[in-house]
Amino acid sequence: MKSNILITGGLGYIGSHLYIALAKKGLSPVIVDDLSRSHLNVLRNLEKIINNKVFFYKAKVQEKKKIASIIEKHSIDSVFHLAGFKSIEESTKHPLEYYDNNINTTLSLLDTIKGSNCNKIIFSSSASVYGETSSKPVKETDKLRPLNTYAQTKVICEKIIENMCGLNQSIKFANLRYFNPAGAHESGIIGEHAKEISNNLFPVITNLAKKSGHELSIYGSDYDTPDGTPIRDYIHVMDLVEGHIKALNYISENKKSITINLGTGKGISVLEVINSYNQFAETKLNYVFKERRPGDAECCFADTSLANELINWSAKRNLEQIWNSIFKWNREYPNGYD
Ligand SMILES: NC(=O)c1ccc[n+]([C@@H]2O[C@H](COP(=O)([O-])OP(=O)(O)OC[C@H]3O[C@@H](n4cnc5c(N)ncnc54)[C@H](O)[C@@H]3O)[C@@H](O)[C@H]2O)c1
């Protein structure tokens, strides 16, 4: 694959891992990030891993002139659009900020690329678009019933991309519905570093385990699941980013757009994740059951058959490999980058 790639939000959790996977394929993507949710140490560590310089621009995706000149200068033909805010909880407290940032980055980017030679866009969507679904597992054709503002922003962006590429057939898209990314790169020097407090289960567990006497809150013990706790589909971040590269190959070679799930296809409950941590760390975490949180789905795991069939991709890594990589990352950076 020969592509000149731009990654928006490339210093974030998933973007930095995607960068490494692309660099491993001999590519030199360009990163744009405004550092609103990331840290410059990520840039230094990416350079350590690839032993080379990374093209990085500190900019907001909404700065159209700046982005247009980056696209032109680097002859960008494909963009991975990851920049955005991602906390469900924060989105319910600050909905307008979420609509503003997540939708305007997408609108601005589409407006910028339409006048350029960039004709492929790969968008970070989310399994949260399905919301409360009775399908187990969930398929791409299932009805979207977003339960919170963050998920709404993803549904809206998917629709805008689909509509705009439908009207301008020269641009192809891949809307990638991520399930629950977890884990870190094998180097141990990049991982899930959140500037804001992370609500993702794995960092919540490891952060809590560092403090003695604290209890993990499990929101809901009466869901209609085997142990009563919610079920999700946890995917190793390196599997997830490998799926991005296959998706780009697919839309480049077939000149077709796609919307696909990127998950493992396996549902795991919150209690099962805690038990796997206890086993792995040879410990026993304290937890307490609390009321269900509004906006949380009961059970959501992926039907991955479309991704298998179209892009010839499936997740390879297991829960133990996720914990292994997180432990390595936590040994290197016990307090994140700060
Ligand atoms: N991590 C998850 O659990 C998850 C799940 C599903 C979907 N996603 C989506 O994947 C994408 C990447 O997620 P992540 O976990 O890497 O998040 P992250 O917060 O680590 O990374 C996002 C990056 O985008 C940057 N950014 C935000 N707004 C920007 C703007 N206007 N201009 C330029 N840069 C901007 C931030 O500084 C950050 O580096 C997001 O769109 C997120 O919604 C993430």
The ligand as an SDF file (V2000), in Angstrom:
LIG
                    3D

 44 48  0  0  0  0  0  0  0  0999 V2000
  -11.1420    5.0450   23.2530 N   0  0  0  0  0  0  0  0  0  0  0  0
  -12.3800    4.6100   23.1330 C   0  0  0  0  0  0  0  0  0  0  0  0
  -12.8970    3.9540   24.0350 O   0  0  0  0  0  0  0  0  0  0  0  0
  -13.1820    4.8990   21.8740 C   0  0  0  0  0  0  0  0  0  0  0  0
  -14.2770    4.0720   21.5520 C   0  0  0  0  0  0  0  0  0  0  0  0
  -15.0160    4.3580   20.4050 C   0  0  0  0  0  0  0  0  0  0  0  0
  -14.6750    5.4400   19.5950 C   0  0  0  0  0  0  0  0  0  0  0  0
  -13.6150    6.2180   19.9470 N   0  0  0  0  0  0  0  0  0  0  0  0
  -13.2960    7.3840   19.1020 C   0  0  0  0  0  0  0  0  0  0  0  0
  -11.9930    7.2520   18.5900 O   0  0  0  0  0  0  0  0  0  0  0  0
  -11.3730    8.5200   18.4640 C   0  0  0  0  0  0  0  0  0  0  0  0
  -10.0300    8.4870   19.1650 C   0  0  0  0  0  0  0  0  0  0  0  0
  -10.2420    8.0920   20.5080 O   0  0  0  0  0  0  0  0  0  0  0  0
   -9.0510    8.0710   21.5690 P   0  0  0  0  0  0  0  0  0  0  0  0
   -9.3980    7.0600   22.5880 O   0  0  0  0  0  0  0  0  0  0  0  0
   -7.7560    8.0080   20.8830 O   0  0  0  0  0  0  0  0  0  0  0  0
   -9.2670    9.5190   22.2200 O   0  0  0  0  0  0  0  0  0  0  0  0
   -8.1620   10.5370   22.7490 P   0  0  0  0  0  0  0  0  0  0  0  0
   -8.8830   11.5850   23.5290 O   0  0  0  0  0  0  0  0  0  0  0  0
   -7.0390    9.8350   23.3890 O   0  0  0  0  0  0  0  0  0  0  0  0
   -7.6290   11.1640   21.3750 O   0  0  0  0  0  0  0  0  0  0  0  0
   -8.3330   12.1450   20.6550 C   0  0  0  0  0  0  0  0  0  0  0  0
   -7.3030   13.1650   20.1870 C   0  0  0  0  0  0  0  0  0  0  0  0
   -7.9600   14.1880   19.4240 O   0  0  0  0  0  0  0  0  0  0  0  0
   -7.4180   15.4440   19.7970 C   0  0  0  0  0  0  0  0  0  0  0  0
   -8.4390   16.4440   19.4830 N   0  0  0  0  0  0  0  0  0  0  0  0
   -9.6730   16.5950   20.0500 C   0  0  0  0  0  0  0  0  0  0  0  0
  -10.3340   17.5990   19.4420 N   0  0  0  0  0  0  0  0  0  0  0  0
   -9.5170   18.0830   18.4660 C   0  0  0  0  0  0  0  0  0  0  0  0
   -9.6420   19.1230   17.4870 C   0  0  0  0  0  0  0  0  0  0  0  0
  -10.7390   19.8640   17.4060 N   0  0  0  0  0  0  0  0  0  0  0  0
   -8.5970   19.3370   16.6430 N   0  0  0  0  0  0  0  0  0  0  0  0
   -7.4600   18.5850   16.7320 C   0  0  0  0  0  0  0  0  0  0  0  0
   -7.2940   17.6080   17.6320 N   0  0  0  0  0  0  0  0  0  0  0  0
   -8.3050   17.3580   18.4890 C   0  0  0  0  0  0  0  0  0  0  0  0
   -7.0710   15.3230   21.2720 C   0  0  0  0  0  0  0  0  0  0  0  0
   -6.0740   16.2240   21.6960 O   0  0  0  0  0  0  0  0  0  0  0  0
   -6.5990   13.8670   21.3540 C   0  0  0  0  0  0  0  0  0  0  0  0
   -5.2010   13.7710   21.1640 O   0  0  0  0  0  0  0  0  0  0  0  0
  -12.3470    9.5380   19.0460 C   0  0  0  0  0  0  0  0  0  0  0  0
  -13.0610   10.1390   17.9870 O   0  0  0  0  0  0  0  0  0  0  0  0
  -13.2760    8.6800   19.8970 C   0  0  0  0  0  0  0  0  0  0  0  0
  -14.5650    9.2340   20.0050 O   0  0  0  0  0  0  0  0  0  0  0  0
  -12.8590    5.9640   21.0420 C   0  0  0  0  0  0  0  0  0  0  0  0
  1  2  1  0
  2  3  2  0
  2  4  1  0
  4  5  1  0
  4 44  2  0
  5  6  2  0
  6  7  1  0
  7  8  2  0
  8  9  1  0
  8 44  1  0
  9 10  1  0
  9 42  1  0
 10 11  1  0
 11 12  1  0
 11 40  1  0
 12 13  1  0
 13 14  1  0
 14 15  2  0
 14 16  1  0
 14 17  1  0
 17 18  1  0
 18 19  2  0
 18 20  1  0
 18 21  1  0
 21 22  1  0
 22 23  1  0
 23 24  1  0
 23 38  1  0
 24 25  1  0
 25 26  1  0
 25 36  1  0
 26 27  1  0
 26 35  1  0
 27 28  2  0
 28 29  1  0
 29 30  1  0
 29 35  2  0
 30 31  1  0
 30 32  2  0
 32 33  1  0
 33 34  2  0
 34 35  1  0
 36 37  1  0
 36 38  1  0
 38 39  1  0
 40 41  1  0
 40 42  1  0
 42 43  1  0
M  CHG  2   8   1  16  -1
M  END
$$$$
